[in-house]
C-alpha cells in the first residue's frame, strides 16, 4: 500500500509531518501480510537486528540483542504531558506539552536519514469491538515492526475499520542514537498522542502496550466511563461446567503470566477443572447494560519475562514460545538455541551472553560479581493464539463477565496467602495500598519495597488520586460488583524459604475464591477481611503441614500496625491531599479493627 492510498486525510497529513521532521529515505505502510512480515524479517537478519535460531529446535524463532543500556522501562524518562501539572499527579513525571515536543523534536530531527520509516496501523482489542482502540505507530525499528505484528492486530484491516475520519492514537517512535541522555517517552493524553525516542526496549518502544493500552487508555477510560488495567484475565471451569472469569493485578514479573496459564494439579484435573487464558498482562473493563463488569484483553500476543520460566513453573508458556517467537537478551548457545537462568535442562558450558560477550558458568567481572548469561529482564514475544490454554472468547467483541478481581504482590512477610474484601470500597482500598518488592522489570534497586496501587503506579496516565475516585464511582454502577481479593504467593519462613509451593497449586486458592464468588462456601471474618478456615482449601496431594498453613494465613497484629503507618505515609505523601475520603475511611476502619483484636 502507498501513502496516498490511505483514505484518512488526517492520518496522511500526520505521517507527512513526522516524515518532514525525521527525513527518512522511504516510507512503508505495514499491511500485516505474511509476505511483508517475511520481507521485514529478512531485512532484520541482514542488518543484524535479528539472528536466526536453530529452526529444527526453534521453528520460526529469532533472537534479538538490545543495546546494553536499554533493557528495561525507564520510568525516570517517562512523562505525562498535560497542560496542568495536577492532571498528571504526584506519582508521574510531568512536562508541559510544548517543552516535551520541543525537546523530542530536537532528538527526532533528521534521525531517520538513510533509514526507512514504517507506519503500523494497529487495533488494541478485536477489530470493530466497542472495547477496542485504533493506533498508528511510526517507527524506524524493524524489531518494533515485527513485535507489533505479534502483539497487536496490525495491517490493512485496521485502516479499513478506521475509514475516512475515525479516531486513532498517534504513536511516534524512533531509535535515534539510543543514547540514554537523549531518551524520552512522552504521553499527551489530552491530544491522544505518544512520542518515544531513544529506546528500542519493548516497554518503551512497542507503543500499543504500556503507553497506549494503559497510560493513554486509562485517561480515556476515565473520560468515557471504563477501566484500563494492568491485569491478567482468565477463566476457570469448575467440575459443574460453570466458567468463572477472574481479572488479577500484580506488578511486573510477579506471576501474572504463570497464573493466567496455570495447569491444574493432577487432583484438580481429575475433579474436572480447566483453565482458559484470555490475557496475561492488560485488561480493559466496561460496565455492561446488565450491570456486570465485562473485560477483554486488548493484546494479541504475550511479552513475557524469560528467567524462571520453565516446564515446571509455566508449561503452557513454554509451549506457547515453542515456535514463531522473538527472544530478547537471553543467552545464545553455540547451536543457536536460547537459554536463561531458571530454564529447563542443564546449564550450557558456554555461549554468548545478552551483552554479546563470550560466557561460561561462574564467569565473574572485575569486582567478582557473577555475570549472568541472560539479562534478568530478558523477554520473549509470542502470539497468544499459540497458548494451549487460550480461550475461544479472546476474539469475542463483548468480552467476558468478571466475577472476581484479585490484587497481589511479592511480600515475604505481613500479607497472608489470601483474603477477601468486605465490600467494593474496602476492595479499592486494598488495591490502593498493594505493595511489592521491586523486580528486574523496573530500574530501581531489586528487592526494595514500593507501594503500587492496582499495579498501576508506572502506568496510570493521569492523577492517581483521581484514578482511585474513578474506581470508587465505577463500583456505584455495578450490580452486582465483582468480589475483590488479595493474594500473596511469596510469603517466606524465618529461613527465607517460600511457604507456598505456587505454580499450579495456586488453583487451590482460586477454587476458594470462585466458591466465594458463587456463594458456595463460608469464610472467617477477620480484621483484614474474610479468610478461609484451616480446612477450606483443598490440599489433597500437597505435602504441606498444618503449621505451615497456619503461617501462611497468620495475621500478625504488630506487623500489620507497622504496615498501617507505611500505608498512611504513602497515601498522604505520595498521592497528595486529593486522595478520596473513602480511602482514608477504610484505612481508619482497618486500623480500628486491628487495635480491637
N, C-alpha and C positions, 0 to 999 in steps of 0.2 A: 504493500500500500504506500502511496506517495502522500506527502504532507497536504497537497492541495485537494486530495480526495476526502479528507476529513470533513464531515458535514458541519461540525460545531465551530462556528466562526470565532467564538471566544477562545476555544482551545487552540485553534490555528494561530490566533494572534499572540497568545501567551507563549507558545512554542517558539515563534519568531523572536519575541522579546528576549527569551532566555538564550536563544542561539546568537543574537546580536551581542549579548553580554559575554558569552563563553567562546564564541568563534570556532565552532567545530568544523572539521573538514567535510563532514557529511551528517545527515540526519536519517535515522532508520526508525520506522514505526514497527513496533513489535506486534505481529498478528496472532501469536500464540500457536502457530502451526508446528508440527513435529519437524518439518523440513527446515524451518527457520531456526528452531532450537538447536538442531544438529549443526547447522552452519555456524551458529554462535559458539557452540562448544568447540568446534574445530579451530575457530579463531583464538579462543581462550587457550587451547593446547599449544598453538603455535607461538603465542606471545608469553607463555609461561604462567598465566593466571591459573590454569588447571594442569594437573598431572593425571594421566590416565592410569587407573588402578588395574590390577590383575583381573581381567574380565571373566576368567573362569571362576574366581572366588568372589569377586565383587561386580557382577554384571551391571553395566550401565552406570557405574560409580566413578567418581573423580575426586581428586584431592586438591585442596587449596591451602596455601600458607599465607597468612596475612602479615602485614608489617608488624615487627615485634613490639612497637609502641601503640598498637591499635588492635587490642584483643578483648575489649570489654566496653560496656556502655560508659561513656564519660559524662557522668551526671553533673560535674562541675562546669562543663561546657555546654550544657543543655539548658535552653532558656524558653520561657513563656513570654511572648512579646505582645502585650496588651497596652492600650492607651493609658490605663490606670494601673499602678503597681498593686493596689489592693486586689484587683481581679486575679492576678497571678497567685497571690497569697504568700505567706511567710515561708512555706516549705519549698517553693520553686525559685530558681534563679530567674530574675526579671530583667528585661532590657526593653527599652522603648522600640516600637516598630521601625521608626526612622533610623535610629542608631544601628539596629540589627541589620536592616537592609543595606545601609551604607558600609558597615564592616564586612558583611558577607559579599557584597558586590566587589569590594576590593580584592577578595580572595578568588571569587569566581571569574573575574575579568580575564579573558583570553586563556582560561585554564584548560580549554578543550582543543586548543590549536593542535593540529595533527592527530586528533582523536575523533572518534565517532560519537555523536550524541544519539542515544537510544531513547525512544519515547514509548513507555509501557502503560497502556490503558488497563486498569485492573478493577475488579469488584471485590470488596470485602463482604462476604456473605453470598448466598446464591444469587445469580444474576436475575434481577427483577423482583426480588423479595422486598417487602416493606421494611424489613430489618436492614437491608444492605445499603452500602455507601460506595460510590464510584470514586476512584482516584486516578490520576495520571502522573506517573513518575518519569522524570527525565534523569538520565544518568550517563556517565561515560565508563562505567564499570561493567565488564562482561560478567563478572562474578555476581553482581547485583541482578543483572538481567536474568541469568539462569535461576537464581534463587527466587526471584519474584515470580517466575513462571511456575515454580513449585508451591510457593507459599500462598499465592492468590489465584483467582480465576482471571487470567490475563489474555488479552487479544482482541481481535476484531469484534467478537460478540459483545464486548463491553462498549465499544464505540457505537454499535447498533442500538444498545439499550440507552446510551447517553443521548443519542439523537442530535437535534439541532441546537437545543437550548438547555439541556439537562445540567444539573448542579454536579460539580466534581471538586475534589480536593486537589490543589496544585502542589505537587511534590517535586521539589527541585533538589537534585543531588549531584555532587561532583567530588572526585577524588582529590583534585588539585595536587599539592605536594605531599599529602599525608603527614604534614608537619603538625604535631600536637599544639604548637603555638599559633597555628593558623587553622584551627578546627572549631567549628560551631555547629550546633544542632538547634535550629530555631523553629519555634511554633508560633503561628499567627492565628489563634483560634477565631478571632473576630473577622478574619479575612479568609478562613478555610484554606490555609496555605502552610507549607512546611519547606524550609530550606536547610539542607545539611551539606556541609563541605568539610573536606579534610579527613574523612574516615571511611574505611571500607568495611568495618565490622558490622555484622548483621543488625544488631540492635540500634545502631546509628544510621545505617545505610539502607536497610530494607524498610522504606518509609511507610509501607502499608501496615507494618507490625506495631511496635510500641507507639510510634509517632502518630499515625492516623488512628489505628484501632483502639488506642487508649487515650492519648493526650488530646487529640483533636476531637475524637468521638465522645469522650467524657464531657467536654464542653457542649457539644451538640446535644448530647443526651439530656443535659440539664435544661437546655433551651426547649427541647422537644418532648420531655417527659418520659425518658427511659434511662437505662443504666448501661454504661460500658465498663466492664470489669476484668481484672487480672485473675481470671478463674478458669479452672478446668470444667468440663461438662461431660457427665457420664450417666448411663442408665444401668440400673441393677434389676435384673429379672429374678423374682423370687420363685420358690417351688410351685406357687399357685399360678404362675404365668403373668402376674402383675409386674409392670416395669415402673420403678420409681426413679425419677430423674433428679440428680444432685449437681449443684454448682459449688465449687470449692476454691477458696483463695489462699494461696501460700506464696511467700516471696520466692524469687527465682532460685532454682537449684535446691528446693526444699521438698521435692517429692510430688509435684503436680503430675508430671508425665507418668511416673510409676503408678500413681493412684488411678489415673484416667485409663490405664491399660492393664490394670492388675488381672491376674488369673486366679480364680478361686482355689483355695486349698482343696485337697482331694475330698475331704469330708463334705465340703460345701458343694463341690461338683456333684457328688452323689446325691445331695439333697435337692439338686436341680437349679442351683444359682448360675446365672450367666451375666457377664459384664459387656456393656456396649459403650464403646468410646465415641464421643462426639467431638470433643476438643480437649487439648492438654494445656492451654495457656490463656486464651482470651474468650470471654463470653459476653454477648450483648443480650440484655434482658428488657422485655417490654410487658406492661400490664395489658392483658388481652381484654376483650369485651366481656369475657366470663369472669373477670375479677382476679384471675390467676396470673402468676408471673410465668412468662414463657421466654425461652432462651435459644440462641443459635451460637455456633462457632463461626466467626467471620472469616477464619483462615481455611486454606485448603491443604496446608502442609504442617509439618512439625519442625521446629528449630530447637533441637534438644541438646542438653549437656551430655557429652560423651563419658567423662570419667565417672566410674561407679556403675555404668550401665553394662549389664551382662545378662546371661540367660537365667540367672537366679533372681536378680533384682527386677528385671523387666523383660521377660521373654518376648512379649508382644512388640516392644520397641526394637529388639534385636531382629525380629522377623521383618518389621517394617523397613529397617535400613539395610536389608539384605540385597537390595538392588536399587538402581536409579536414585542414588543418594550422593550428596556432596558432603565430604568430610573436611572439616576445617581445623587446622592446628593440632591434629593428632600426631602420633609418631608414624613415620613412613618406614615400613620394613623393607629389607633388601628384595623381597619377592613382590614388591608393590602391592602389599596388603597393609591395612592400618591396625594400630594397637593404641591402647590408652591404659592408664593406671586404673585397675579395677575391671579390666576387660577379661573375657574368657581366655583360657589357655595359659601356657607358660609365658613368662616374661621373655621377650626375644633377647638374643645375645648381642644384637647390635641393630642399628637403624639410623635414620636421620630425624632429629627431633623437630619440634614445632618451629624452632628458630632457623632450621636449615643446616644444623651442625651435626657432625657425627656424634652418636650417642651409644652408651652401653650401660647396663645396670650398675648402679653405685657411683656413677660419674658425679664428681663434685667440682664446684667452682673454686676460685682463688680464696674465698672466705670459708671453704669447707662446707658450703651449703649444697645439699643434694640437688642435682639437676634433673628435672622431670623430662620424660620422653614426650608426653602430651601436655599442652597447657591445661591448667585446672578448669578453664572455661572453654576448652575445645568443644566443637559442636558438630552436629550432623543435621542436614536438611533433607527431608524425605516427604514424598506425597502421603498424606494421611490415608488415602484410599488403599494403600498397601498394608495398613494395620489389620491383622487378623480379627480384631475385635471391633472394627469400625461399624458404627450404626448405619443402617439404611436411611435413617432420618436426617443424616448430615446435610443432605441437599433439600430437605423439605423447607419451603419458604416461610412457613409459620413457626418453625422451631418445635420445641418440646416443653411440656409443663413442668415447672420446678416445684418439688416438694420440700427440699432442704437446701440450705446454704451453710457451708462449713468454712470456718476460718481456722488457721493454724500457723504455727511457726516452728522454728528449731530452738527448743528450750531444754536445757539439761536439768533444770530444777523448776520448782514452783508449780508449773501448769500440769494438771493431771491428763491422763490418756484421753478422756472425752467428757464433756459436759454440755448441757443444753440450756439455752437462754430461756428465761421465764416468759418473755414476750418479744415483740419486734423491737421496741425501744431498747430493751436490755441487750438484744442481739446486736443492734447497731453500736451500742457502747462496747460490746465485746470486740466487734470488728475494729472500732476506732482505736482500741488500746492493745491490739495484737502486736506482739514484739517477737523478734527472731535474731539469732546470731547471724552476722553478715557472712555471705558466701562469695565465691570467686566470680559471680556474675556482676558484682559491684566492684568499685575500685578502692573502697575503704579497707581498713585492716580486717583480715579474715578473723572471725571469732568475736568481734566487737558486737555488743547488743544495741539494736536500734528498734524503736517503735516504728511500725509500718502499717498505718490504718488500712484495712481491707487489702493489704499488699499493694497499695496504690500510691505510696509515698513518692516514688520516682516517676509515676505515670499519670497523675491527675493533672489535667490541663487547665485548672483554674483553682481558686482558693479552696483549700482542703476543708476549711470550716463550713463553707457553703456547700461543698460536696456532701458532708455529713448531714446537713439540713435537707439536702435533696433526698438522701436515703430515708430520713425520717418521714418526709412528705410522701414519698413513694409508698411507704407502709400504710398510710391512710387510705390509699386507693385499692389496696389488696383485700380480697375476700374469697377464700382465706389467704392469709400470708404464709409463706413457707416458714417452717421452723428453722431456727438458727442454732448452730452447734460450734464448739471449738474442740479441736483435736491436737494432740502432741505425740508424735511417734518417737520423739528423740530424748525422752527422759532417761537419765543415767543414774546408776547406783554410785555409792561412795568411792568405788574404784574406777569410775569413768566408763563403765560398760553400759551399753544400751539395755534397758529393761524389757522393751517390747521388741519382738522379732521383726515386725514390719513386713514390707513387701505384700505378698498375697494374703498374709494373715490380717492385714488391715480390714479385710472384708468382715471379720468377726465384729469389729467396731461398727462398720457400716450397716451390718444386719441389725444391730441395736438401734441405730439411727433411723433406718427405714421402718422398723417396728414402732418407734415412737411417732413417726410421721403418719403411720396408718392406724394409730391408737390401739396397738396390739400388745403393749407391754407397759407396766407401771414403772415409775422411777422414784429414786430417793431425792427429796428436796434438801439441798444443802445451801450454805451461804452464797456460793458462787453460781448455783444453777441446779438443774435436775441432772442426776448422775445414775449410772447403772449400779445395781446391787452386786454383791460378791458372786452371785450365781446367774447374773443376767446376760453375760457374754458366753457364747458357745466356744469353749476352749478344747473341744474334743480333738485329740491327736496332737495337741500342742503341749510341749514339755515346759510348763510354767507353773511354779508352785504358788500357793495362796499368799505367802509372804511377799513375793514379787508383785502379785496383783494388788496387794494392799498398798505397796509403794507407788504403783502406777496410778492409783486412784486417790492417793492421800492428798488432803488439803492441809498444808502446814500454815497455821494461822499467822505465826510470826513472819514467815517469808512472804505471805500474801500482804500483810500490812506494810512491809518494806516495799513491796511491789506497788502498793497503792500510792505511796509517796512519789515513786518514779513516774507513775501514770499521771498524777496531778501536775507534776513539774512539766512533763511533756505537753499535756493539754494546754497549760497556761503559757509556757514559754515558747513552745514550737508552733502551736496553732493560733495563738493570739487570743484576744478578748472577744472574738466573734464566734467562738465555739457554741453550738446550740445549748440552751439551758437544759434541755432534756438529757444531754450527755453528762453534765455535771450532777444532775439529779440522780441519774443511775449510778454515778460514781459514789455519791454520798450514801445512797441506799445500800450499795455493796459494802462500803466501809462500816456502816452501822451493823449490818448482818454479821460481818466478821468479828466485830467487837463484842457482840452478844454471845457468840459461840465460845 
